[in-house]
Structure formats: structure tokens, C-alpha cells
Amino acid sequence: QVQLVESGGGLVQAGGSLRLSCAASRSIFSFSVMGWYRQAPGKPRELVAAITRSGSTNSVDFVKGRFTISRDSTKNTVYLQMNSLTPEDTAVYYCNAAPLLASEFDYWGQGTQVTVSS
């Protein structure tokens, strides 16, 4: 059973920065894609950014230029650097890992709360 442990959330003022971490219990190269999602109260969970096994990255339009996804394979950790935060970024942020093996289900972390005050 794979564990994804998120950390780095907290309370920050608008315009501030946070870096989220997602530590996997096995090699991140065993996943085809790892991503960060977020869910605000009363809203569906949405993709924020993703990084493929080959290292390609992508992010959604509303965070482009502000959020950056990266990884450290030596630590089996994926990061989400979040800059220029706004109150609209307030949500629980979840790490997701999609295994290479089609027989495995996706894995999710427990989530980390990010609160941006105005």
C-alpha cells in the first residue's frame, strides 16, 4: 500500500507564498503522473498541476505563472511552490499518484489545508 504524505500547508496573507510537499512511500518513477488537486468548501476537487514520469509539467490556467510543480526523485517527493497567493486559493490541497500498472488504483494523500487571508 502506497502512502502519500502532504505537508507545508498553513495560513498565509494574500500575496504570500507556501511550498507544499508530497512524500511517497515508494519510488515516484513507479507512477505515470503525480499531481496536485485542491478542493474548496462546496466545490468539486480540481486539478492544479501535474508532473509526468518523464518530468513534463503542466498546470491549469488560473495558477500559471504563480504555482510551480517540481520533484526530487532522491526523496521521492513532489513539491508545489505557490506564490502570489490570493484568498481564492484557499482550499484543501491533495497529492495524487497514478501508478504505471493499470491494475493499480490511483493513490491520494490525506490533504493539507491552505488558507489565504485578505
Secondary structure, 3 states (H helix, E strand, C coil): CCCEEEECCEEEECCCCEEEEEEECCCHHHEEEEEEEEECCCCCCEEEEEEECCCCEEECHHHCCCEEEEEECCCCEEEEEECCCCHHHCEEEEEEEEECCCCCCCEECCCEEEEEEC
